[in-house]
Amino acid sequence: MRLLALALFGAACSPYSISGPTTPSLAAFGPPRAEVGTVCVIRSSPWARAVTFIVHDNQRLVGATKGDSYFCYEAEPGAHTIVSDTFDSTDHPGRAQVVIAPGTRYWLVQDHDNNFGSVTSTLEWVDAPRAQQLIEGCAYRVVTEVPGHEQVPPPVPYAPAA
């Protein structure tokens, strides 16, 4: 029941909007730029398709997902804390930490658990073969609208190291 309420809330009230399917501004596979790392967030889940999950890296908005979707961003080499959550959620955000190496690509699967009505965002690092399986059928999406305290990420979002 709470998941249904979350889905309706996320669909109707989130001040974050994302595009429909669009041409990727940053490839999910292939060689990344030598001086930065590339992180791709993939959401391939049959549940809560109407909910927008917002992603911050070191407190900077880098993207969001809704339904089966993904996005990629560049990250400065160094320590990164990535947080995935819904807007105005009273539930538990997902967190992942990584030390980005230059010229390296990373794939992060975004999902959620519903434990007795409490929705917890989950994040899991995967390798390239698993990422390729999960990305099939997903659309590349970008953030198009944000609330006043945020900035819309540029076409190729960038997260500085901590």
N, C-alpha and C positions, 0 to 999 in steps of 0.2 A: 504494500500500500504506500509506504513512504517513497519507494522508488518511483511509483506512478506519480506521486505528488512532485517529486524532484524533476521528473521528465516534463511535466506540465509547467512547472515553475521555470525551468531552463528554457523551454520553448517560448514562453510568453513574456518573461520579464527580464531576461538577460540584456544588459546594455552592450554586450559584446556581440558583434555580428561578424560572420565570416562569409567569404565569397562562395559561389557555386563552384563546380569544377573549373579549374583554370590551368594554364600552362605552367609547369614548375619553373620558378625563378632560380632554383638551385636543385641540381640532380641528386637523387637519392643514392645513386650508385656511380662508380667510376672514380677517377682520381680527384681528390679535393685539392684546393689551393695549398701550396706548400707551407705558407706562413700561418695558417689557421687550421682548426679542426672543424669538421662538419657534423652536426647532430641532426638526425631525422627522427621525428616523433610520429609513430604510426598507431592509429586507432582502428582496429578491426574487431568489432564486437557486435553481437546481435542484440545487446541490451542497451537501453537508455539512448537510443539513436537521436532523440530530439534534444538531448542535453548538450550544451556547449561546455567543453572542458578547456580551461584557460591554462597556459603554460608560461611560467616565468623562470628565467635562468639568472641567478644572482640578483633577484628582484627586478629584472628587466623583462617586460612582456616580449616574448619572441614568437608567439603564435597561439592557435587554438584549434581544436578539432570538434567535429559534430558528425555523428554517424560514422560511416566507414571513410576515413579521411587521413591525410598526413600532411606534414609540412617539414621543411628543413631550414636550418639556420647555421650561420658561422659562429664559432666561439674562439675567443682568444686562448692561447695555451695557458694552462694553469688550472686552479681549483674552481669547480662549478657545483652549485647546488640548484637542482631543478625541482620546481614545485608545480604540481598539477592539481587544479581544483575547479569547482563550479563557482559562479558569481554568487556572493552573499551566502555561501554554504555554511551551515552549522555542522557539517560533517567533517571528515578527516581528509586533509589533502595528502596526495602522494608525494614522496620525496625520493630523489635519487642524487647521488653524489658521484663525481667523476673528476679525474685530473686529465684535462684535454692535452693531447700531444699534437704538435703541428703536423699537418699533412695526413691526418688520420680521420677516418669516418666512423661515426657511432650511430647505432639505431636503438631507439627507446620505445618499447611497446607500452601504450597507455591503455588502462582498463579500469575497472572498479569492482569492488566487492560490496555486497549488500548483506550485512550481518545483523539480523534481527532488526531491520529498519534503519540501520546506520550505514550510510554510503561512504565507503573509503576509496579514494582514488588510488590506483596502483601503478607503479612504473617498474619495468623490467628491461634490463639490457639484453639484447640478442645479437647473434652474429649475422653476417651478410646472407647466408643461405636462408635462415629463418626470416629475416627481414624481407627478402624477395618473395617468400611464400605469403607473408602477411599483407604486403603492399598490393598484391593482385586484387583488383576490384575496389581499391581505395582511390579517392579523388584528391588531388592536390588542392589545398585551400589556404587562403590568406585572410588575416584579420582586416576588416574594412571599417568597423566602427567600434569605439571604446568609450567608457565613461570619462568624465572630465579629468580625473586624476591620472590617467594613462595617456600614452601616445601610441598611435597606430605604428606598428613596426614598418621599417622601409621594405622595399621589395625583397631584399636579401637581409633578413634580420641578423643582428650581431649582438653577442653577449660578451662583455668583458669578464676577465677572470677576477676572482675575489681578492 
